[in-house]
Every structure is written in C-alpha cells, then in structure tokens.
Amino acid sequence: MCYHRRTVTAVGRGLPVRIESIALFLSVVEKGSISCAARASYISQQGASSAIKSLEQDFGVELFERGGTALQLTTAGERIAREAAAVMAAYRRLQTVAALGCTADDAETGPVRVVTTPHAMHVLSPIFEAYREASGGGEPFVFVEESIFDIMHAYPSLDEQALHLVNIPAFMDGIIERVGSAFEPLVVSDLMLYCGPGSPFLERRQVACTELAGARIACYNEALLIRLVRHLLKDVEGADISMSTSNLELLGRMIAEPHTVSFTDSLSLFLNGLPAGYACVPIDDSVRFATGILGPVRGAAARRFVSFFRRYLETVCADYVKRFAFSWPPTPVDEALR
C-alpha cells in the first residue's frame, strides 16, 4: 500500500488523517494482526505498526489492547472502527460515482455485451458490481464466458458488438506476439499462494516454488488458472495439482485443511480481501498476467464502461496500480527485475 495525500480530519486533534491509514486500521481489526494486515497491504510490519501508532496519536486514544496473542479493540477503538467503516464505505462510493461521472455517452442505456474468461470474471467481479451499483437502473451487462483459448481460436474474427476482457500470461509469447497492439493491458496480477488456518505457510512473507514439492494442491478448474499454476510448478519435481474442481464450496473445504494450499492472484486479493484466518503469500519468481481489452471498443455502452474501468483503477485501485507497475509487452529484462 502506498500512502498518498488523501486525507480526512481527525476529530481528536483536528489533524489530517490519511484515508489509507483508516483502511489499514480496519484491516487490522478484521485480521486481528498487524503483520497479516501489513502483508495484505504490501507494506512492512514496521510501517504498518508505525501507521497505527500515528493514527492513535492523531485521534488521541489507544485503539487496541496489546496484551494476548491477538489485538483486541479498546472501547474507544470499537466506536472509531464503526465510524471508520462508514467513512471508508462513503469514500469508496464517492470514488465509484466520480469514476462514472468521468464517462461519456450518458444517453445510452443499453447493456454492454462482455465476452470474458471465467478467471477474469472472478477477478473483476468487484469492478463489475461497482459499475452496476453506480449505474442504477437495469442490468448494464450481458456476459458471455469463454476460455482464453477459445477466444484466441476465434481471433481476429471476434464478435464486433462485444467487449472482450481477457487475461494474458506474460509467458505466453505466441499469444502476445499474435495479438500485438490489439491487446490493451489495463492492470497486471501475480499468482499467489492461498492457504487456510493451520497451514505451515500462513505466517510466511514469501514462499519459494520448491517448497511446494509434495504439497497437496487444490485448484479451481479453469483452463487459464490451471495453465498458470502448472507453468509456475513446471521445474519443481513432485509438485502438481492434486485436485481441481469447479465446486467452490468443496474447494473451500479443502483449503481449510492445514496441509492443502491453493492459488489466487494479487488483484483478487486487493479487490476481494480475505476471510479471517486465511492468507495470501507472495511466491518467488511467480507468474504474471495482464488483464485488458482485446480488439476495438465499439458502441457507447462499451466505451462508457471502459472509461469507468480505467478511472476505477486510477482511484479505488491507485495503491495497487502503483505497487504493480508494468510495461507491456513483457521483456526478459522486465521479468528479471520482477
């Protein structure tokens, strides 16, 4: 998380408080741990502790009882947490409305036809929902789910009336070369390890692929995600997917077992958060993919949504975008630096 000059005023001492500090405070409340909140926010534990102490100084109260294994809110902290949640909700709504207000072609009311992969559909679901809420009225989307491989099989003869939102891995040189400038990347994500309570990886700040040899790996059964995971593990003897399923309830039960791990990505973590007791751990030399638009954007409804999407990334996802800066197409130098 990067700290920008976006502030509200603390009542206790009349001092400006960064909105990111409020978001971090709420993350600590949710997770009961500064270290877990720091990891989810992509900052050091020392930086997170300092931000919480500064927030306490700004408000003039102690927010947490620091005895025991998990942080507990003080009485004052409980009241402030309730108000902080309301402030963050209002701030997010404000950002969403501002993003919609920057779009053009307000006269068009028809839905936009979106062709996307199941993986991209999941990753981007909070953005779709934000647009849905900000738009009001009827359903603004008609979704068609196809695998990236089916979409590429049809390319360049794509449906001209549809907006194609796809994920393209940085290691798929053939696809990258084939689409060329027809693909406009909007944001990138890194694959991350996803583990539940009791996992030996739960408190780790980083994990190497070689440590996954012999691990029980459960994965959502989606073509691109499977390809990403297998590419990540291709040089690790004894590491492979033990089970893949499209049943999210079953997958959730498996990940809850201490010796089962799965995978998610950095953008999903930022947009969707984590259940209490779970963790996403960065992977050394992970695989990266870009989410973006394939082909031209035709029609006022599609242009309006794409404009909203870009603005949403600039505002709501500003911290994430700064942390995961990228160039496209990827080069060996880019991959080495990462």
BELJOJO-V68029 format. One record per residue. N is the residue number from 0. RES is the residue in one letter. D_LAST is the distance of its C-alpha to the last C-alpha in Angstrom with 2 decimals. Layout:
# BELJOJO-V68029
<<N RES D_LAST> <N RES D_LAST>>
This chain:
# BELJOJO-V68029
<<0 M 17.41> <1 C 18.10> <2 Y 21.74> <3 H 23.46> <4 R 27.15> <5 R 28.39> <6 T 31.37> <7 V 34.50> <8 T 37.36> <9 A 38.06> <10 V 41.71> <11 G 42.30> <12 R 41.86> <13 G 41.32> <14 L 37.83> <15 P 34.90> <16 V 32.40> <17 R 28.87> <18 I 28.52> <19 E 25.14> <20 S 27.12> <21 I 29.50> <22 A 26.81> <23 L 25.43> <24 F 29.05> <25 L 29.66> <26 S 26.59> <27 V 28.01> <28 V 31.37> <29 E 30.09> <30 K 28.21> <31 G 30.64> <32 S 27.90> <33 I 25.97> <34 S 23.23> <35 C 22.80> <36 A 22.91> <37 A 20.35> <38 R 17.87> <39 A 18.64> <40 S 18.27> <41 Y 14.89> <42 I 16.87> <43 S 18.24> <44 Q 21.61> <45 Q 23.19> <46 G 22.14> <47 A 23.50> <48 S 26.68> <49 S 27.23> <50 A 26.95> <51 I 29.48> <52 K 31.82> <53 S 31.73> <54 L 32.57> <55 E 35.47> <56 Q 36.69> <57 D 36.53> <58 F 38.51> <59 G 40.77> <60 V 40.60> <61 E 38.89> <62 L 36.80> <63 F 36.35> <64 E 38.54> <65 R 36.50> <66 G 38.65> <67 G 37.82> <68 T 34.66> <69 A 33.63> <70 L 33.88> <71 Q 36.92> <72 L 37.77> <73 T 40.80> <74 T 43.50> <75 A 42.28> <76 G 38.68> <77 E 39.87> <78 R 41.54> <79 I 38.59> <80 A 36.21> <81 R 38.54> <82 E 38.60> <83 A 34.87> <84 A 34.30> <85 A 36.74> <86 V 35.08> <87 M 31.63> <88 A 33.26> <89 A 35.10> <90 Y 32.06> <91 R 30.12> <92 R 33.25> <93 L 33.56> <94 Q 30.03> <95 T 30.77> <96 V 34.13> <97 A 32.76> <98 A 30.22> <99 L 33.15> <100 G 35.33> <101 C 33.06> <102 T 33.62> <103 A 36.40> <104 D 39.01> <105 D 40.35> <106 A 43.47> <107 E 41.91> <108 T 42.29> <109 G 41.45> <110 P 38.45> <111 V 35.38> <112 R 34.89> <113 V 31.29> <114 V 30.19> <115 T 27.08> <116 T 25.68> <117 P 26.51> <118 H 22.85> <119 A 22.38> <120 M 25.80> <121 H 24.80> <122 V 21.53> <123 L 23.37> <124 S 26.68> <125 P 26.60> <126 I 26.22> <127 F 29.03> <128 E 31.12> <129 A 30.59> <130 Y 31.80> <131 R 34.65> <132 E 35.80> <133 A 35.55> <134 S 37.38> <135 G 40.34> <136 G 42.97> <137 G 42.33> <138 E 39.33> <139 P 37.01> <140 F 35.25> <141 V 36.33> <142 F 33.56> <143 V 33.36> <144 E 30.88> <145 E 29.87> <146 S 27.19> <147 I 24.54> <148 F 26.33> <149 D 29.68> <150 I 28.38> <151 M 27.00> <152 H 30.30> <153 A 32.14> <154 Y 29.94> <155 P 31.08> <156 S 34.31> <157 L 32.95> <158 D 35.21> <159 E 35.67> <160 Q 36.81> <161 A 33.67> <162 L 30.27> <163 H 27.57> <164 L 24.52> <165 V 22.10> <166 N 18.71> <167 I 17.13> <168 P 14.37> <169 A 11.77> <170 F 13.28> <171 M 16.81> <172 D 17.35> <173 G 21.07> <174 I 21.04> <175 I 18.63> <176 E 20.95> <177 R 24.00> <178 V 23.46> <179 G 22.13> <180 S 22.89> <181 A 24.82> <182 F 21.72> <183 E 20.76> <184 P 17.49> <185 L 18.06> <186 V 15.22> <187 V 12.19> <188 S 11.94> <189 D 10.11> <190 L 12.69> <191 M 14.08> <192 L 17.01> <193 Y 20.25> <194 C 23.11> <195 G 26.55> <196 P 29.10> <197 G 29.70> <198 S 26.49> <199 P 25.45> <200 F 21.85> <201 L 23.12> <202 E 22.52> <203 R 19.31> <204 R 16.31> <205 Q 13.96> <206 V 15.05> <207 A 14.42> <208 C 15.37> <209 T 18.25> <210 E 19.81> <211 L 20.58> <212 A 23.03> <213 G 26.39> <214 A 25.24> <215 R 27.10> <216 I 24.72> <217 A 26.16> <218 C 24.60> <219 Y 25.83> <220 N 27.42> <221 E 25.62> <222 A 24.84> <223 L 21.29> <224 L 20.26> <225 I 21.97> <226 R 20.15> <227 L 16.68> <228 V 17.84> <229 R 19.49> <230 H 16.61> <231 L 14.54> <232 L 17.64> <233 K 18.89> <234 D 18.64> <235 V 19.89> <236 E 23.65> <237 G 25.57> <238 A 22.93> <239 D 23.87> <240 I 24.98> <241 S 28.33> <242 M 29.42> <243 S 28.56> <244 T 30.72> <245 S 31.19> <246 N 33.27> <247 L 31.20> <248 E 33.93> <249 L 33.86> <250 L 30.09> <251 G 30.33> <252 R 33.03> <253 M 31.06> <254 I 27.96> <255 A 30.48> <256 E 31.39> <257 P 29.83> <258 H 28.68> <259 T 27.21> <260 V 23.63> <261 S 22.12> <262 F 19.01> <263 T 18.22> <264 D 15.33> <265 S 13.96> <266 L 16.18> <267 S 19.14> <268 L 18.78> <269 F 18.84> <270 L 21.73> <271 N 23.75> <272 G 23.32> <273 L 24.40> <274 P 27.87> <275 A 29.16> <276 G 28.43> <277 Y 25.31> <278 A 21.65> <279 C 18.20> <280 V 15.87> <281 P 12.05> <282 I 11.29> <283 D 9.38> <284 D 7.49> <285 S 8.79> <286 V 9.86> <287 R 9.45> <288 F 12.59> <289 A 14.16> <290 T 17.55> <291 G 20.00> <292 I 23.41> <293 L 24.71> <294 G 27.78> <295 P 29.96> <296 V 30.80> <297 R 34.57> <298 G 37.02> <299 A 37.32> <300 A 36.26> <301 A 32.94> <302 R 32.31> <303 R 33.19> <304 F 30.75> <305 V 27.85> <306 S 28.71> <307 F 28.78> <308 F 25.41> <309 R 23.77> <310 R 25.71> <311 Y 24.86> <312 L 21.11> <313 E 21.98> <314 T 24.21> <315 V 23.89> <316 C 20.11> <317 A 19.50> <318 D 17.72> <319 Y 15.36> <320 V 14.73> <321 K 14.02> <322 R 11.52> <323 F 9.70> <324 A 10.20> <325 F 9.45> <326 S 11.34> <327 W 13.43> <328 P 14.15> <329 P 10.68> <330 T 10.81> <331 P 9.91> <332 V 8.60> <333 D 6.26> <334 E 5.13> <335 A 5.36> <336 L 3.77> <337 R 0.00>>
